[in-house]
Amino acid sequence: MEDKTIVCKDCNNEFVFTAGEQEFYAEKGFSEPVRCKACRDAKKARNNQ
């Protein structure tokens, strides 16, 4: 498995989804991320208010 570059659906910046992260997500049954870390954290903060 190799690193994958994904475009964030919120800020349109590219981020790297590493091979290690891909294995972890697959192991947990998670789907591929659509937001970069900064946008995921911002969304989490908005949801926790």
CHARMM internal coordinates of N, CA and C (Angstrom, degrees):
IC EDIT
DIST 1 N 1 CA 1.4553
DIST 1 CA 1 C 1.5276
ANGL 1 N 1 CA 1 C 108.17
DIST 1 C 2 N 1.3181
ANGL 1 CA 1 C 2 N 116.31
DIHE 1 N 1 CA 1 C 2 N 140.70
DIST 2 N 2 CA 1.4625
ANGL 1 C 2 N 2 CA 118.51
DIHE 1 CA 1 C 2 N 2 CA 179.57
DIST 2 CA 2 C 1.5257
ANGL 2 N 2 CA 2 C 110.37
DIHE 1 C 2 N 2 CA 2 C -122.79
DIST 2 C 3 N 1.3360
ANGL 2 CA 2 C 3 N 115.43
DIHE 2 N 2 CA 2 C 3 N 162.49
DIST 3 N 3 CA 1.4617
ANGL 2 C 3 N 3 CA 120.77
DIHE 2 CA 2 C 3 N 3 CA 179.84
DIST 3 CA 3 C 1.5219
ANGL 3 N 3 CA 3 C 110.09
DIHE 2 C 3 N 3 CA 3 C -58.29
DIST 3 C 4 N 1.3230
ANGL 3 CA 3 C 4 N 115.44
DIHE 3 N 3 CA 3 C 4 N 148.20
DIST 4 N 4 CA 1.4589
ANGL 3 C 4 N 4 CA 121.47
DIHE 3 CA 3 C 4 N 4 CA -177.88
DIST 4 CA 4 C 1.5302
ANGL 4 N 4 CA 4 C 108.15
DIHE 3 C 4 N 4 CA 4 C -126.52
DIST 4 C 5 N 1.3284
ANGL 4 CA 4 C 5 N 117.29
DIHE 4 N 4 CA 4 C 5 N 136.57
DIST 5 N 5 CA 1.4557
ANGL 4 C 5 N 5 CA 121.30
DIHE 4 CA 4 C 5 N 5 CA 176.80
DIST 5 CA 5 C 1.5212
ANGL 5 N 5 CA 5 C 108.41
DIHE 4 C 5 N 5 CA 5 C -96.31
DIST 5 C 6 N 1.3359
ANGL 5 CA 5 C 6 N 115.41
DIHE 5 N 5 CA 5 C 6 N 128.20
DIST 6 N 6 CA 1.4609
ANGL 5 C 6 N 6 CA 121.83
DIHE 5 CA 5 C 6 N 6 CA -177.96
DIST 6 CA 6 C 1.5218
ANGL 6 N 6 CA 6 C 108.33
DIHE 5 C 6 N 6 CA 6 C -123.00
DIST 6 C 7 N 1.3354
ANGL 6 CA 6 C 7 N 117.67
DIHE 6 N 6 CA 6 C 7 N 145.61
DIST 7 N 7 CA 1.4600
ANGL 6 C 7 N 7 CA 122.24
DIHE 6 CA 6 C 7 N 7 CA 176.46
DIST 7 CA 7 C 1.5260
ANGL 7 N 7 CA 7 C 108.00
DIHE 6 C 7 N 7 CA 7 C -96.07
DIST 7 C 8 N 1.3246
ANGL 7 CA 7 C 8 N 116.36
DIHE 7 N 7 CA 7 C 8 N 125.47
DIST 8 N 8 CA 1.4645
ANGL 7 C 8 N 8 CA 122.65
DIHE 7 CA 7 C 8 N 8 CA -179.23
DIST 8 CA 8 C 1.5223
ANGL 8 N 8 CA 8 C 110.16
DIHE 7 C 8 N 8 CA 8 C -64.76
DIST 8 C 9 N 1.3430
ANGL 8 CA 8 C 9 N 116.34
DIHE 8 N 8 CA 8 C 9 N 133.63
DIST 9 N 9 CA 1.4606
ANGL 8 C 9 N 9 CA 119.74
DIHE 8 CA 8 C 9 N 9 CA -177.22
DIST 9 CA 9 C 1.5248
ANGL 9 N 9 CA 9 C 112.38
DIHE 8 C 9 N 9 CA 9 C -74.86
DIST 9 C 10 N 1.3386
ANGL 9 CA 9 C 10 N 118.35
DIHE 9 N 9 CA 9 C 10 N -16.94
DIST 10 N 10 CA 1.4662
ANGL 9 C 10 N 10 CA 120.88
DIHE 9 CA 9 C 10 N 10 CA 179.37
DIST 10 CA 10 C 1.5247
ANGL 10 N 10 CA 10 C 112.83
DIHE 9 C 10 N 10 CA 10 C -92.41
DIST 10 C 11 N 1.3470
ANGL 10 CA 10 C 11 N 117.30
DIHE 10 N 10 CA 10 C 11 N -51.33
DIST 11 N 11 CA 1.4689
ANGL 10 C 11 N 11 CA 119.77
DIHE 10 CA 10 C 11 N 11 CA -173.96
DIST 11 CA 11 C 1.5259
ANGL 11 N 11 CA 11 C 113.40
DIHE 10 C 11 N 11 CA 11 C -104.82
DIST 11 C 12 N 1.3311
ANGL 11 CA 11 C 12 N 117.00
DIHE 11 N 11 CA 11 C 12 N -5.54
DIST 12 N 12 CA 1.4725
ANGL 11 C 12 N 12 CA 122.88
DIHE 11 CA 11 C 12 N 12 CA -179.71
DIST 12 CA 12 C 1.5207
ANGL 12 N 12 CA 12 C 114.89
DIHE 11 C 12 N 12 CA 12 C 63.78
DIST 12 C 13 N 1.3249
ANGL 12 CA 12 C 13 N 117.61
DIHE 12 N 12 CA 12 C 13 N 13.32
DIST 13 N 13 CA 1.4665
ANGL 12 C 13 N 13 CA 120.62
DIHE 12 CA 12 C 13 N 13 CA 174.50
DIST 13 CA 13 C 1.5200
ANGL 13 N 13 CA 13 C 108.58
DIHE 12 C 13 N 13 CA 13 C -84.82
DIST 13 C 14 N 1.3254
ANGL 13 CA 13 C 14 N 115.77
DIHE 13 N 13 CA 13 C 14 N 150.41
DIST 14 N 14 CA 1.4549
ANGL 13 C 14 N 14 CA 120.02
DIHE 13 CA 13 C 14 N 14 CA 177.18
DIST 14 CA 14 C 1.5246
ANGL 14 N 14 CA 14 C 109.49
DIHE 13 C 14 N 14 CA 14 C -83.55
DIST 14 C 15 N 1.3202
ANGL 14 CA 14 C 15 N 116.00
DIHE 14 N 14 CA 14 C 15 N 145.24
DIST 15 N 15 CA 1.4611
ANGL 14 C 15 N 15 CA 120.84
DIHE 14 CA 14 C 15 N 15 CA 172.73
DIST 15 CA 15 C 1.5149
ANGL 15 N 15 CA 15 C 108.10
DIHE 14 C 15 N 15 CA 15 C -140.25
DIST 15 C 16 N 1.3315
ANGL 15 CA 15 C 16 N 115.58
DIHE 15 N 15 CA 15 C 16 N 157.58
DIST 16 N 16 CA 1.4603
ANGL 15 C 16 N 16 CA 121.23
DIHE 15 CA 15 C 16 N 16 CA -176.26
DIST 16 CA 16 C 1.5283
ANGL 16 N 16 CA 16 C 109.30
DIHE 15 C 16 N 16 CA 16 C -96.85
DIST 16 C 17 N 1.3213
ANGL 16 CA 16 C 17 N 115.40
DIHE 16 N 16 CA 16 C 17 N 127.44
DIST 17 N 17 CA 1.4624
ANGL 16 C 17 N 17 CA 123.56
DIHE 16 CA 16 C 17 N 17 CA 173.12
DIST 17 CA 17 C 1.5202
ANGL 17 N 17 CA 17 C 104.89
DIHE 16 C 17 N 17 CA 17 C -100.02
DIST 17 C 18 N 1.3332
ANGL 17 CA 17 C 18 N 116.26
DIHE 17 N 17 CA 17 C 18 N 99.45
DIST 18 N 18 CA 1.4693
ANGL 17 C 18 N 18 CA 120.48
DIHE 17 CA 17 C 18 N 18 CA -171.30
DIST 18 CA 18 C 1.5282
ANGL 18 N 18 CA 18 C 112.07
DIHE 17 C 18 N 18 CA 18 C -69.15
DIST 18 C 19 N 1.3065
ANGL 18 CA 18 C 19 N 115.24
DIHE 18 N 18 CA 18 C 19 N 161.28
DIST 19 N 19 CA 1.4709
ANGL 18 C 19 N 19 CA 121.22
DIHE 18 CA 18 C 19 N 19 CA 178.31
DIST 19 CA 19 C 1.5259
ANGL 19 N 19 CA 19 C 110.27
DIHE 18 C 19 N 19 CA 19 C -57.88
DIST 19 C 20 N 1.3365
ANGL 19 CA 19 C 20 N 116.39
DIHE 19 N 19 CA 19 C 20 N -41.38
DIST 20 N 20 CA 1.4642
ANGL 19 C 20 N 20 CA 120.62
DIHE 19 CA 19 C 20 N 20 CA 178.98
DIST 20 CA 20 C 1.5193
ANGL 20 N 20 CA 20 C 111.83
DIHE 19 C 20 N 20 CA 20 C -62.74
DIST 20 C 21 N 1.3377
ANGL 20 CA 20 C 21 N 116.45
DIHE 20 N 20 CA 20 C 21 N -42.84
DIST 21 N 21 CA 1.4675
ANGL 20 C 21 N 21 CA 120.08
DIHE 20 CA 20 C 21 N 21 CA 177.51
DIST 21 CA 21 C 1.5239
ANGL 21 N 21 CA 21 C 110.45
DIHE 20 C 21 N 21 CA 21 C -64.53
DIST 21 C 22 N 1.3294
ANGL 21 CA 21 C 22 N 116.98
DIHE 21 N 21 CA 21 C 22 N -39.80
DIST 22 N 22 CA 1.4664
ANGL 21 C 22 N 22 CA 120.68
DIHE 21 CA 21 C 22 N 22 CA 179.45
DIST 22 CA 22 C 1.5290
ANGL 22 N 22 CA 22 C 110.47
DIHE 21 C 22 N 22 CA 22 C -61.21
DIST 22 C 23 N 1.3299
ANGL 22 CA 22 C 23 N 116.66
DIHE 22 N 22 CA 22 C 23 N -42.42
DIST 23 N 23 CA 1.4669
ANGL 22 C 23 N 23 CA 120.33
DIHE 22 CA 22 C 23 N 23 CA 178.78
DIST 23 CA 23 C 1.5267
ANGL 23 N 23 CA 23 C 110.35
DIHE 22 C 23 N 23 CA 23 C -63.76
DIST 23 C 24 N 1.3375
ANGL 23 CA 23 C 24 N 117.16
DIHE 23 N 23 CA 23 C 24 N -43.69
DIST 24 N 24 CA 1.4601
ANGL 23 C 24 N 24 CA 121.84
DIHE 23 CA 23 C 24 N 24 CA -179.88
DIST 24 CA 24 C 1.5333
ANGL 24 N 24 CA 24 C 110.09
DIHE 23 C 24 N 24 CA 24 C -61.65
DIST 24 C 25 N 1.3356
ANGL 24 CA 24 C 25 N 117.25
DIHE 24 N 24 CA 24 C 25 N -47.43
DIST 25 N 25 CA 1.4713
ANGL 24 C 25 N 25 CA 121.43
DIHE 24 CA 24 C 25 N 25 CA -179.43
DIST 25 CA 25 C 1.5241
ANGL 25 N 25 CA 25 C 110.12
DIHE 24 C 25 N 25 CA 25 C -61.13
DIST 25 C 26 N 1.3393
ANGL 25 CA 25 C 26 N 117.04
DIHE 25 N 25 CA 25 C 26 N -42.94
DIST 26 N 26 CA 1.4681
ANGL 25 C 26 N 26 CA 121.18
DIHE 25 CA 25 C 26 N 26 CA -179.92
DIST 26 CA 26 C 1.5251
ANGL 26 N 26 CA 26 C 110.51
DIHE 25 C 26 N 26 CA 26 C -63.95
DIST 26 C 27 N 1.3291
ANGL 26 CA 26 C 27 N 116.00
DIHE 26 N 26 CA 26 C 27 N -42.18
DIST 27 N 27 CA 1.4606
ANGL 26 C 27 N 27 CA 121.72
DIHE 26 CA 26 C 27 N 27 CA -179.56
DIST 27 CA 27 C 1.5287
ANGL 27 N 27 CA 27 C 110.99
DIHE 26 C 27 N 27 CA 27 C -61.52
DIST 27 C 28 N 1.3367
ANGL 27 CA 27 C 28 N 116.35
DIHE 27 N 27 CA 27 C 28 N -38.97
DIST 28 N 28 CA 1.4615
ANGL 27 C 28 N 28 CA 121.58
DIHE 27 CA 27 C 28 N 28 CA -178.07
DIST 28 CA 28 C 1.5306
ANGL 28 N 28 CA 28 C 112.49
DIHE 27 C 28 N 28 CA 28 C -85.46
DIST 28 C 29 N 1.3352
ANGL 28 CA 28 C 29 N 116.54
DIHE 28 N 28 CA 28 C 29 N -10.15
DIST 29 N 29 CA 1.4588
ANGL 28 C 29 N 29 CA 120.40
DIHE 28 CA 28 C 29 N 29 CA -178.79
DIST 29 CA 29 C 1.5188
ANGL 29 N 29 CA 29 C 113.23
DIHE 28 C 29 N 29 CA 29 C 80.57
DIST 29 C 30 N 1.3427
ANGL 29 CA 29 C 30 N 116.67
DIHE 29 N 29 CA 29 C 30 N 17.69
DIST 30 N 30 CA 1.4660
ANGL 29 C 30 N 30 CA 121.22
DIHE 29 CA 29 C 30 N 30 CA 179.10
DIST 30 CA 30 C 1.5261
ANGL 30 N 30 CA 30 C 110.07
DIHE 29 C 30 N 30 CA 30 C -79.92
DIST 30 C 31 N 1.3328
ANGL 30 CA 30 C 31 N 116.32
DIHE 30 N 30 CA 30 C 31 N 152.45
DIST 31 N 31 CA 1.4636
ANGL 30 C 31 N 31 CA 119.46
DIHE 30 CA 30 C 31 N 31 CA 173.36
DIST 31 CA 31 C 1.5282
ANGL 31 N 31 CA 31 C 108.72
DIHE 30 C 31 N 31 CA 31 C -85.06
DIST 31 C 32 N 1.3155
ANGL 31 CA 31 C 32 N 115.35
DIHE 31 N 31 CA 31 C 32 N 164.00
DIST 32 N 32 CA 1.4594
ANGL 31 C 32 N 32 CA 122.11
DIHE 31 CA 31 C 32 N 32 CA -178.43
DIST 32 CA 32 C 1.5337
ANGL 32 N 32 CA 32 C 110.57
DIHE 31 C 32 N 32 CA 32 C -61.07
DIST 32 C 33 N 1.3437
ANGL 32 CA 32 C 33 N 118.07
DIHE 32 N 32 CA 32 C 33 N 139.95
DIST 33 N 33 CA 1.4668
ANGL 32 C 33 N 33 CA 119.55
DIHE 32 CA 32 C 33 N 33 CA -179.95
DIST 33 CA 33 C 1.5302
ANGL 33 N 33 CA 33 C 111.70
DIHE 32 C 33 N 33 CA 33 C -66.77
DIST 33 C 34 N 1.3321
ANGL 33 CA 33 C 34 N 116.30
DIHE 33 N 33 CA 33 C 34 N 148.30
DIST 34 N 34 CA 1.4637
ANGL 33 C 34 N 34 CA 120.77
DIHE 33 CA 33 C 34 N 34 CA 177.58
DIST 34 CA 34 C 1.5309
ANGL 34 N 34 CA 34 C 110.73
DIHE 33 C 34 N 34 CA 34 C -113.53
DIST 34 C 35 N 1.3427
ANGL 34 CA 34 C 35 N 116.39
DIHE 34 N 34 CA 34 C 35 N -7.77
DIST 35 N 35 CA 1.4659
ANGL 34 C 35 N 35 CA 121.43
DIHE 34 CA 34 C 35 N 35 CA 178.63
DIST 35 CA 35 C 1.5238
ANGL 35 N 35 CA 35 C 110.01
DIHE 34 C 35 N 35 CA 35 C -123.46
DIST 35 C 36 N 1.3463
ANGL 35 CA 35 C 36 N 115.88
DIHE 35 N 35 CA 35 C 36 N 149.60
DIST 36 N 36 CA 1.4604
ANGL 35 C 36 N 36 CA 120.47
DIHE 35 CA 35 C 36 N 36 CA 175.18
DIST 36 CA 36 C 1.5273
ANGL 36 N 36 CA 36 C 109.06
DIHE 35 C 36 N 36 CA 36 C -71.71
DIST 36 C 37 N 1.3106
ANGL 36 CA 36 C 37 N 117.05
DIHE 36 N 36 CA 36 C 37 N 168.62
DIST 37 N 37 CA 1.4689
ANGL 36 C 37 N 37 CA 121.87
DIHE 36 CA 36 C 37 N 37 CA -177.07
DIST 37 CA 37 C 1.5290
ANGL 37 N 37 CA 37 C 111.31
DIHE 36 C 37 N 37 CA 37 C -56.91
DIST 37 C 38 N 1.3254
ANGL 37 CA 37 C 38 N 117.79
DIHE 37 N 37 CA 37 C 38 N -44.87
DIST 38 N 38 CA 1.4650
ANGL 37 C 38 N 38 CA 121.06
DIHE 37 CA 37 C 38 N 38 CA -178.44
DIST 38 CA 38 C 1.5332
ANGL 38 N 38 CA 38 C 111.20
DIHE 37 C 38 N 38 CA 38 C -61.08
DIST 38 C 39 N 1.3267
ANGL 38 CA 38 C 39 N 116.78
DIHE 38 N 38 CA 38 C 39 N -43.12
DIST 39 N 39 CA 1.4659
ANGL 38 C 39 N 39 CA 120.36
DIHE 38 CA 38 C 39 N 39 CA -179.95
DIST 39 CA 39 C 1.5293
ANGL 39 N 39 CA 39 C 111.44
DIHE 38 C 39 N 39 CA 39 C -71.70
DIST 39 C 40 N 1.3360
ANGL 39 CA 39 C 40 N 117.67
DIHE 39 N 39 CA 39 C 40 N -35.42
DIST 40 N 40 CA 1.4766
ANGL 39 C 40 N 40 CA 120.31
DIHE 39 CA 39 C 40 N 40 CA 175.48
DIST 40 CA 40 C 1.5240
ANGL 40 N 40 CA 40 C 109.89
DIHE 39 C 40 N 40 CA 40 C -62.50
DIST 40 C 41 N 1.3394
ANGL 40 CA 40 C 41 N 116.41
DIHE 40 N 40 CA 40 C 41 N -44.35
DIST 41 N 41 CA 1.4701
ANGL 40 C 41 N 41 CA 120.36
DIHE 40 CA 40 C 41 N 41 CA 179.93
DIST 41 CA 41 C 1.5280
ANGL 41 N 41 CA 41 C 110.96
DIHE 40 C 41 N 41 CA 41 C -64.47
DIST 41 C 42 N 1.3324
ANGL 41 CA 41 C 42 N 117.08
DIHE 41 N 41 CA 41 C 42 N -41.08
DIST 42 N 42 CA 1.4679
ANGL 41 C 42 N 42 CA 121.03
DIHE 41 CA 41 C 42 N 42 CA 178.74
DIST 42 CA 42 C 1.5180
ANGL 42 N 42 CA 42 C 111.14
DIHE 41 C 42 N 42 CA 42 C -63.87
DIST 42 C 43 N 1.3225
ANGL 42 CA 42 C 43 N 116.36
DIHE 42 N 42 CA 42 C 43 N -41.65
DIST 43 N 43 CA 1.4708
ANGL 42 C 43 N 43 CA 120.28
DIHE 42 CA 42 C 43 N 43 CA 178.85
DIST 43 CA 43 C 1.5238
ANGL 43 N 43 CA 43 C 110.73
DIHE 42 C 43 N 43 CA 43 C -64.58
DIST 43 C 44 N 1.3399
ANGL 43 CA 43 C 44 N 116.18
DIHE 43 N 43 CA 43 C 44 N -41.96
DIST 44 N 44 CA 1.4693
ANGL 43 C 44 N 44 CA 120.87
DIHE 43 CA 43 C 44 N 44 CA 177.49
DIST 44 CA 44 C 1.5202
ANGL 44 N 44 CA 44 C 110.92
DIHE 43 C 44 N 44 CA 44 C -59.91
DIST 44 C 45 N 1.3388
ANGL 44 CA 44 C 45 N 116.28
DIHE 44 N 44 CA 44 C 45 N -43.60
DIST 45 N 45 CA 1.4744
ANGL 44 C 45 N 45 CA 121.58
DIHE 44 CA 44 C 45 N 45 CA -179.28
DIST 45 CA 45 C 1.5355
ANGL 45 N 45 CA 45 C 110.04
DIHE 44 C 45 N 45 CA 45 C -63.25
DIST 45 C 46 N 1.3373
ANGL 45 CA 45 C 46 N 116.64
DIHE 45 N 45 CA 45 C 46 N -42.00
DIST 46 N 46 CA 1.4833
ANGL 45 C 46 N 46 CA 119.78
DIHE 45 CA 45 C 46 N 46 CA 178.69
DIST 46 CA 46 C 1.5184
ANGL 46 N 46 CA 46 C 110.49
DIHE 45 C 46 N 46 CA 46 C -63.59
DIST 46 C 47 N 1.3222
ANGL 46 CA 46 C 47 N 116.95
DIHE 46 N 46 CA 46 C 47 N -40.80
DIST 47 N 47 CA 1.4660
ANGL 46 C 47 N 47 CA 120.94
DIHE 46 CA 46 C 47 N 47 CA -177.94
DIST 47 CA 47 C 1.5265
ANGL 47 N 47 CA 47 C 112.74
DIHE 46 C 47 N 47 CA 47 C -70.50
DIST 47 C 48 N 1.3357
ANGL 47 CA 47 C 48 N 116.90
DIHE 47 N 47 CA 47 C 48 N -24.05
DIST 48 N 48 CA 1.4583
ANGL 47 C 48 N 48 CA 120.07
DIHE 47 CA 47 C 48 N 48 CA -177.59
DIST 48 CA 48 C 1.5217
ANGL 48 N 48 CA 48 C 113.49
DIHE 47 C 48 N 48 CA 48 C -89.49
DIST 48 C 49 N 1.3217
ANGL 48 CA 48 C 49 N 118.08
DIHE 48 N 48 CA 48 C 49 N 2.29
DIST 49 N 49 CA 1.4639
ANGL 48 C 49 N 49 CA 120.43
DIHE 48 CA 48 C 49 N 49 CA -179.60
DIST 49 CA 49 C 1.5063
ANGL 49 N 49 CA 49 C 111.61
DIHE 48 C 49 N 49 CA 49 C -84.34
END
COOR INIT
IC SEED 1 N 1 CA 1 C
IC BUILD
